[in-house]
């Protein structure tokens, strides 16, 4: 986000009948002993096991997690689209929250790594939304964020979108060209109204970002049964 400096500058579930477990695959009664084969038994246990928590934050479409900004499918789709534009999407996996400029990863999420990387350009951008250290410190102070953990990165990105006047547009109309233009000064990978980066850097097209946003939003809404 923001301008970089040139490098040279810096199965079916069973039901209980009496005390005997009966599956939809077999008929039984309380008086008829039932021996499940190893395969059927394993599948029955697996089907009855509680569902695991979402593997990635990219699929969390609702809730406020104690932050200022509530998550909605539209806002999550925006966050995912920013990650896609900034090169930290990584198939939606959470490792995108640990990416530094240039593609390397850091481990400590207690704070912004604040590490300058030289790769074509020189930048200390890090995280899912490629926060520069100065930008992160400012927004973390405003929102009272105590760490660089993923949920705090999400909140900070939404705050920056709000400050640019784009969050209301997203909530009401989705990711329009006007919304992209408002985000362009914050994220160099977003196109301004003329389709160019605000900082003369590589940029995604309006069509590409709109397509990703629309497809992602559809998946998130489908996940909620909407």
N, C-alpha and C positions, 0 to 999 in steps of 0.2 A: 504494500500500500504506500501511497505517496511516492515522491520522486526519489530515485536512487542516484547516487553520485557515480560518475565514471570511475572505473577501477584504478585508473592511473592517477586519480585525484585522491583517493582515500580507500394301523389296524383298528378295529372297532373296540370301544371300551366294554368291559364286562359288567354284569349286574349280579347282585347277591341273591341267591335263593336259599333261605335257611342259612347254613354256614358254609355253603359251597359256592365258589366263584364260577359263574357260567358266562361264557362268551357268546357273542352273536353268531359264532361259527359253529357252535355245538349245542345240542339240547341236553339238559340235565335236570335233576330235581334234587331236593334235599336228601332224598333217600338213595340217590344214585351217585356213588363216588365218581369223581372226575379227575383223571390224571392228565395234566397238561404236558405236552411235549416241551422240551427245553426251548425250542424256537418260539412256540406260541406263548409260553410263560414269559420269556424275555420281552416279547413284543407287547404283552399285556401290561407288564410292569412299566415299560417305557411310555406306553400310552397314558397310563395313570399318573405318571410323574408330573409334578408341577412344571409349567413352562418357565424357561430361563428368562432372565432380564434381557432387554434389547442388547445386542452385541455392539451397536454403535449409537452414538448420539444423533447421527443423521436421521434416525427413524423416530426420535422423540418429537412428537408433533404438538403436544399440549402440555400445559403446566407452567408454573412460574418459578419453581425451584428456589423460592425465597428471594428472588431477584426483583428488580424494578420492572422488568419487561416480561410480560406473560408470553409464553410460546403458543403459537397458532400454526396450523399447516402452512399458511401464507408466509409467516415469518421464518419458519424452519426451511421452507423452500428457498427463501431469500438467502439464508445463511449457507445452505448447501450450494447455491449458485455462486456466491462469493468465493467459496472454497474451490469450486470448479474453475472459476476465472483466475484465481490466484495460484492454481497448481497444487493445492493441498487437499483435493477431493479424495484421492487415493481409494477409489471405489467405495467411498463413504466410511472407510475404517477410521477409528479414533486416532491412529498414528498421525493423521493429518494435523492434529493439535500439537504435535511435537516437531514439526518441520521448520527448519530454518531456511533463509534465503539460500538458494543453491541446491537444496534437496537434502542436506544433512539433517540428522535428528539430534535432539537433546533429550535428556532423561528427567531432569529436575523440573517439576511443574509447580514448585513453590514460588517461583518468580520468573520474570522474563529473562531469558539467557543473556541478553544484551551483549551479543558476540558479533563482531563485524566479520562478514564473509566476503571475500573478493572472488567474483566469478562473472566476468564481463563487466559487471558493475560492482560497486562496493556498498554493502547494505547489512544492517543488523536486524532486518525484518524477521519476525518469528511467529509461530503459532498458526492456527487454522486460517486466520484472517491477516496474516503477515503484518502484525503490529510493529511499528518502529518503537524503540524504547521510550522516546519522549512522548509519543502518542499514548502508549500504554500507561505510563506513569500518570498522565493527566486524567485519563478516563477512569483508571483504577482509583484515583483519589476521589473523583466525583461520585463514583458508585460504591466506594468503600470496599473494594475487592481486595481480599487479603492474599490471594495466590493467583497463579497463572493456570489453574486447573480448567478443564474444558468448559464447564458451565459458566465460569467467569469470563472466558473468552467469548462465549456466545452473547452474554449480557453486554459486554463491551462493544461488540460488533453492532448489535441492535442500537446501542446508544449513539454510536457514530452515524448510523443510518438516520436516526432521529434528528441529530444535530444538523445533518445535511438536508433535512426536510423531505427525505424520501420514504420514511417509515409509514407515514399516513397514506401516501400514494400506494404503497405495497398493500396495506391493509384494505384499501377500498377498491383498487383497480388492478393489483398485481404488478408484475415487473414490466412497466411500460418504458418506452424510449425516454420519456421525460424523467422517470425514476432513475434509469441508468445514468442519464446525464448528471443528475444530482449526486450520484455516487461516484462519478468519475474523478472528482478532485480528491476523494478519499482513497480509492483503489485504482491504481494506474491501469489495471487490466480491463476496467469498464470503459466503454466508449462514450464520448460526449455526443452532442446532437449531430455532429458531422461524421460520427463514426470513428473518431481518432482518440488516442489516449491524451489525457490532459498534460502528460509529461513526455510525449514523444517516444513512448515505449511500446512493446508488443501489446496488442489489445484484442479482446474477443469481439466478434461482431454482434450487432443487435439481434440478428436472427438466431445466432448460436446460443446466446444467453437466454433469449425468450423461449427457445425450444427446450433447453435444459430445465429452466424454471417450470414450464408448463408440465413437462413429463414428470418431474419430481413432485410437484404439487398434486398431480393426479394420483400418484402412488401413495402419498401421505393421506390424502382424503379417503382413498380406498382402504387403507389400513384402519381408518376410523369408522369405516362403513358409511361414509358420507357420499 
